[in-house]
Amino acid sequence: MIEIGLGIVGCGGIASVHADAARRSGFRVVACWDSQPQRAAALASKVGATASKSLESLLAHPDVNAVAVAVPTDAHASCAQAVLAADKHLLLEKPMALTVAECDTICAAADKSRGRLQMGLVCRSSPTSQHVARLVHAGTMGPLDFIQARGVRRRGIPGLGGWFTTRSRSGGGCMIDVGVHLMDLALHLAGWPRVLRVSACAASRFGSPIAQYRSAEMWGGPPKVDGTFDVEDAAIALLRCEGGLSIEIDVAWATNIPEGVARDGLLLRGARAGIHFEIFGSEVRSVVERDGELRDEVAAVPSPFGWDAAWDAQYRCFGELVHGRGAAAATAREGRELQRILAAFYESAALGRETEVR
Ligand SMILES: NC(=O)c1ccc[n+]([C@@H]2O[C@H](COP(=O)([O-])OP(=O)(O)OC[C@H]3O[C@@H](n4cnc5c(N)ncnc54)[C@H](O)[C@@H]3O)[C@@H](O)[C@H]2O)c1
């Protein structure tokens, strides 16, 4: 198979995950660019690529036909537009942008470009999620009434004091960062019903004062004590969908929950069956009524599963898109739809009441 030349824009924490998955999946990383040149140089030397001096020079590299954009959210729209204007294929990290208006500019650029766009919503590409998607889409569960999606860290605020925790750069806290994955996967499994209304509760309790935060895990570097924390660190959302389904999203970067009492993953409750799974897990638990009895079952997900397998599947799909042989794993329109729901989430949290998704 002909290798696809990939440029990586933004060489921070997630960029190496992109580079590794891309290289396992039919891509060659040929150029890297970061606004901090030493980061581009470090990634480029690790993967045998060129460290570009600017986004323009990365896009002018003769071997770059596709680009992964993994910069802070406030730079998504400008980078995405530049990549698409250069007619390169684009894998754009989640969330799509800061606002629905920015998403519109990206969608317009994608419509004009010869490059194709795939959103980086990797949880959908997890083999476990795909296994469940096949069951749900085959009608095994009957109509879905409730989906409960949970992704709760007890202490895991990313890059405290930096862009992740500065609303003007990130658009929000744990809901737009982690919750967007859960929202996307729940809606994808449910077949994208229209979300009508959102009721949101958000707390901001652990990130400030920054000096007092004790981290268990710290994605994105040590806390910047003089930085900003003006976003939510825990949140719950209830999404009411057309047709009666409701989706509850329970997400936290930091919260006090005793170990083991609340399982991460998605719980789908349908008329004929219920299913629980962890997104990168090895098994799917289900309950079904048969001959008047409730039968609980645990099915193993065929190997490979897990985080790396999901990233590889995301890149294989992107490769097929670039070769013109397949559809995006997640589309720009879906990225925009998630942004609309996130906007309603933040409006509802600020107002303290349910709001319409406009
Ligand atoms: N899919 C996932 O599971 C996942 C996980 C983590 C992060 N992400 C997403 O990836 C993106 C990056 O996150 P991260 O954790 O790598 O952040 P990071 O802060 O570790 O890295 C961001 C990099 O972008 C660089 N940068 C900042 N502004 C730039 C600009 N205008 N142009 C070029 N480079 C710029 C920074 O110097 C930094 O090296 C975000 O959109 C985030 O939401 C996705």
PDBQT file of the ligand as one rigid body, heavy atoms in Angstrom, charges set to zero:
ROOT
HETATM    1  N1  LIG A 401      -8.370  12.276  21.472  1.00  0.00    +0.000 N 
HETATM    2  C1  LIG A 401      -7.926  12.310  22.702  1.00  0.00    +0.000 C 
HETATM    3  O1  LIG A 401      -8.104  11.377  23.473  1.00  0.00    +0.000 OA
HETATM    4  C2  LIG A 401      -7.172  13.525  23.150  1.00  0.00    +0.000 A 
HETATM    5  C3  LIG A 401      -6.345  13.465  24.276  1.00  0.00    +0.000 A 
HETATM    6  C4  LIG A 401      -5.647  14.617  24.640  1.00  0.00    +0.000 A 
HETATM    7  C5  LIG A 401      -5.783  15.788  23.923  1.00  0.00    +0.000 A 
HETATM    8  N2  LIG A 401      -6.613  15.817  22.838  1.00  0.00    +0.000 N 
HETATM    9  C6  LIG A 401      -6.792  17.041  22.057  1.00  0.00    +0.000 C 
HETATM   10  O2  LIG A 401      -5.581  17.297  21.353  1.00  0.00    +0.000 OA
HETATM   11  C7  LIG A 401      -5.326  18.693  21.309  1.00  0.00    +0.000 C 
HETATM   12  C8  LIG A 401      -3.973  18.957  21.948  1.00  0.00    +0.000 C 
HETATM   13  O3  LIG A 401      -3.971  18.464  23.275  1.00  0.00    +0.000 OA
HETATM   14  P1  LIG A 401      -2.603  18.112  24.039  1.00  0.00    +0.000 P 
HETATM   15  O4  LIG A 401      -2.997  17.377  25.257  1.00  0.00    +0.000 OA
HETATM   16  O5  LIG A 401      -1.627  17.527  23.118  1.00  0.00    +0.000 OA
HETATM   17  O6  LIG A 401      -2.145  19.587  24.454  1.00  0.00    +0.000 OA
HETATM   18  P2  LIG A 401      -0.668  20.077  24.773  1.00  0.00    +0.000 P 
HETATM   19  O7  LIG A 401      -0.809  21.362  25.476  1.00  0.00    +0.000 OA
HETATM   20  O8  LIG A 401       0.122  18.985  25.409  1.00  0.00    +0.000 OA
HETATM   21  O9  LIG A 401      -0.052  20.305  23.319  1.00  0.00    +0.000 OA
HETATM   22  C9  LIG A 401      -0.474  21.338  22.465  1.00  0.00    +0.000 C 
HETATM   23  C10 LIG A 401       0.725  21.774  21.625  1.00  0.00    +0.000 C 
HETATM   24  O10 LIG A 401       0.283  22.745  20.684  1.00  0.00    +0.000 OA
HETATM   25  C11 LIG A 401       1.264  23.807  20.646  1.00  0.00    +0.000 C 
HETATM   26  N3  LIG A 401       0.574  25.013  20.192  1.00  0.00    +0.000 N 
HETATM   27  C12 LIG A 401      -0.174  25.868  20.916  1.00  0.00    +0.000 A 
HETATM   28  N4  LIG A 401      -0.726  26.803  20.114  1.00  0.00    +0.000 NA
HETATM   29  C13 LIG A 401      -0.322  26.516  18.850  1.00  0.00    +0.000 A 
HETATM   30  C14 LIG A 401      -0.563  27.112  17.604  1.00  0.00    +0.000 A 
HETATM   31  N5  LIG A 401      -1.376  28.177  17.459  1.00  0.00    +0.000 N 
HETATM   32  N6  LIG A 401       0.013  26.551  16.530  1.00  0.00    +0.000 NA
HETATM   33  C15 LIG A 401       0.866  25.493  16.646  1.00  0.00    +0.000 A 
HETATM   34  N7  LIG A 401       1.121  24.880  17.819  1.00  0.00    +0.000 NA
HETATM   35  C16 LIG A 401       0.528  25.389  18.902  1.00  0.00    +0.000 A 
HETATM   36  C17 LIG A 401       1.822  23.882  22.033  1.00  0.00    +0.000 C 
HETATM   37  O11 LIG A 401       3.122  24.475  22.056  1.00  0.00    +0.000 OA
HETATM   38  C18 LIG A 401       1.839  22.407  22.464  1.00  0.00    +0.000 C 
HETATM   39  O12 LIG A 401       3.067  21.796  22.150  1.00  0.00    +0.000 OA
HETATM   40  C19 LIG A 401      -6.507  19.352  21.990  1.00  0.00    +0.000 C 
HETATM   41  O13 LIG A 401      -7.469  19.660  21.017  1.00  0.00    +0.000 OA
HETATM   42  C20 LIG A 401      -7.042  18.272  22.906  1.00  0.00    +0.000 C 
HETATM   43  O14 LIG A 401      -8.429  18.412  23.180  1.00  0.00    +0.000 OA
HETATM   44  C21 LIG A 401      -7.275  14.712  22.438  1.00  0.00    +0.000 A 
ENDROOT
TORSDOF 0
